[in-house]
Amino acid sequence: MRIGISGGTGLIGSLLALRLKAEGHKVRIFSRSGKLPYRLQRSSEWDVRIGNGPSPADLSGLDVLINFAGEPIAGVRWTDEVRQKIRTSRIESTRTIVDRISALGDSGPKALFNASAVGIYGSYESSTPPFTESTPPAEDELGRLCSDWEAEALRAESFGIRTVLLRTGVVLSTEGGALATMLPAFRLFAGGPIGSGHQILSWIHIEDQLAAILFLLRREEAKGAFNLVSPEPVSNEQFSKTLGQVLNRPSFTRVPAFALKLAFGDGALVATHGQRVLPKRLSDLGYKFRYPNLEGALRSLLG
């Protein structure tokens, strides 16, 4: 297949590009900066299109477009300006993509895989009943953001384009993301839970993230929202304890919630709150997780 990846220089996009190319697919990467990460630089030459978004000419001839584009949410202070960038980079860019691929008709992509997040279910300080794809979106800020984001992507369905929404949790990788951020503190014997530690972490190993996307690409009947998370979510405290055990380090240095609030304002919610999410539709379709258990996932990444 001929597959385009918008946001293809990020952690997930670049690793997915390598996996797709290894399977024999032709991959086109869309990048705002044009600067490829080292993992792609080491590989063979890539078809990279630089700009603020894929143009109609860039999209013509593709079978599938996978859209990961979006400003970071975690680790930033949510000022009004940042909030606007977060919304624009997701909602308006997705609207533009759908307008362009729909206008191309038969010469454009026949499928759109659009990023989303488990934040659509809301943000909670402690455990909740499990959320599945049938759970309605929450009415808080993240819930509305993800709901509006998905609504723009789902417009593609009216043009006969297979649309898949990738509701991703916390992706575990040593090359980036939450785990890579935590590791220095734990290795210096200063790691531990964030805030109360009662917030639920719905996580997924990077290998399952990539394998699940490839699985859904091959299944023509796969449409709509899919939770890309492990079937075994854990509390932040459980996560910290397990990470400490795998690294043979203590995990009792608690990070106060108020300190994160001072640093990031409302952006601290990403770390101090969470969601208990299950991958019901993915499991019902027959996907078998390689790393369903947290300890096994961490040991595979950390040795």
ChimeraX attribute file (.defattr): number of C-alpha atoms within 10 A of each C-alpha:
attribute: neighborCount
match mode: 1-to-1
recipient: residues
	/A:1	13
	/A:2	15
	/A:3	21
	/A:4	28
	/A:5	24
	/A:6	24
	/A:7	21
	/A:8	26
	/A:9	27
	/A:10	17
	/A:11	18
	/A:12	19
	/A:13	21
	/A:14	20
	/A:15	18
	/A:16	24
	/A:17	24
	/A:18	16
	/A:19	15
	/A:20	18
	/A:21	17
	/A:22	10
	/A:23	10
	/A:24	10
	/A:25	14
	/A:26	17
	/A:27	23
	/A:28	22
	/A:29	25
	/A:30	27
	/A:31	22
	/A:32	16
	/A:33	11
	/A:34	13
	/A:35	12
	/A:36	17
	/A:37	14
	/A:38	10
	/A:39	13
	/A:40	16
	/A:41	11
	/A:42	9
	/A:43	10
	/A:44	8
	/A:45	8
	/A:46	15
	/A:47	11
	/A:48	19
	/A:49	19
	/A:50	15
	/A:51	12
	/A:52	13
	/A:53	18
	/A:54	24
	/A:55	16
	/A:56	17
	/A:57	10
	/A:58	16
	/A:59	22
	/A:60	17
	/A:61	17
	/A:62	20
	/A:63	18
	/A:64	23
	/A:65	26
	/A:66	24
	/A:67	25
	/A:68	22
	/A:69	23
	/A:70	20
	/A:71	16
	/A:72	11
	/A:73	16
	/A:74	15
	/A:75	16
	/A:76	15
	/A:77	19
	/A:78	18
	/A:79	13
	/A:80	9
	/A:81	9
	/A:82	16
	/A:83	15
	/A:84	12
	/A:85	18
	/A:86	18
	/A:87	17
	/A:88	16
	/A:89	16
	/A:90	25
	/A:91	22
	/A:92	16
	/A:93	21
	/A:94	26
	/A:95	19
	/A:96	16
	/A:97	24
	/A:98	20
	/A:99	17
	/A:100	18
	/A:101	26
	/A:102	22
	/A:103	13
	/A:104	15
	/A:105	14
	/A:106	12
	/A:107	15
	/A:108	22
	/A:109	23
	/A:110	20
	/A:111	23
	/A:112	26
	/A:113	23
	/A:114	25
	/A:115	22
	/A:116	27
	/A:117	22
	/A:118	30
	/A:119	26
	/A:120	26
	/A:121	26
	/A:122	21
	/A:123	24
	/A:124	18
	/A:125	17
	/A:126	17
	/A:127	16
	/A:128	13
	/A:129	8
	/A:130	12
	/A:131	18
	/A:132	18
	/A:133	20
	/A:134	9
	/A:135	11
	/A:136	13
	/A:137	19
	/A:138	17
	/A:139	14
	/A:140	13
	/A:141	14
	/A:142	21
	/A:143	20
	/A:144	17
	/A:145	23
	/A:146	24
	/A:147	21
	/A:148	18
	/A:149	26
	/A:150	27
	/A:151	14
	/A:152	20
	/A:153	28
	/A:154	23
	/A:155	17
	/A:156	21
	/A:157	17
	/A:158	10
	/A:159	15
	/A:160	12
	/A:161	21
	/A:162	20
	/A:163	24
	/A:164	25
	/A:165	24
	/A:166	26
	/A:167	22
	/A:168	21
	/A:169	25
	/A:170	20
	/A:171	23
	/A:172	22
	/A:173	21
	/A:174	16
	/A:175	13
	/A:176	13
	/A:177	16
	/A:178	17
	/A:179	17
	/A:180	12
	/A:181	14
	/A:182	16
	/A:183	18
	/A:184	12
	/A:185	13
	/A:186	21
	/A:187	14
	/A:188	10
	/A:189	17
	/A:190	18
	/A:191	23
	/A:192	25
	/A:193	23
	/A:194	20
	/A:195	20
	/A:196	17
	/A:197	24
	/A:198	20
	/A:199	26
	/A:200	25
	/A:201	26
	/A:202	26
	/A:203	27
	/A:204	27
	/A:205	27
	/A:206	22
	/A:207	19
	/A:208	23
	/A:209	23
	/A:210	19
	/A:211	18
	/A:212	20
	/A:213	17
	/A:214	14
	/A:215	18
	/A:216	19
	/A:217	16
	/A:218	9
	/A:219	10
	/A:220	10
	/A:221	10
	/A:222	18
	/A:223	17
	/A:224	18
	/A:225	22
	/A:226	26
	/A:227	26
	/A:228	31
	/A:229	30
	/A:230	27
	/A:231	21
	/A:232	17
	/A:233	23
	/A:234	21
	/A:235	21
	/A:236	25
	/A:237	22
	/A:238	20
	/A:239	22
	/A:240	24
	/A:241	19
	/A:242	20
	/A:243	25
	/A:244	21
	/A:245	15
	/A:246	15
	/A:247	18
	/A:248	12
	/A:249	18
	/A:250	19
	/A:251	23
	/A:252	16
	/A:253	15
	/A:254	16
	/A:255	17
	/A:256	14
	/A:257	18
	/A:258	13
	/A:259	12
	/A:260	20
	/A:261	16
	/A:262	12
	/A:263	13
	/A:264	18
	/A:265	15
	/A:266	15
	/A:267	21
	/A:268	22
	/A:269	18
	/A:270	17
	/A:271	21
	/A:272	26
	/A:273	24
	/A:274	27
	/A:275	27
	/A:276	28
	/A:277	30
	/A:278	23
	/A:279	21
	/A:280	17
	/A:281	18
	/A:282	21
	/A:283	14
	/A:284	9
	/A:285	13
	/A:286	9
	/A:287	15
	/A:288	14
	/A:289	19
	/A:290	13
	/A:291	19
	/A:292	18
	/A:293	16
	/A:294	22
	/A:295	15
	/A:296	15
	/A:297	21
	/A:298	22
	/A:299	14
	/A:300	11
	/A:301	16
	/A:302	13
	/A:303	8
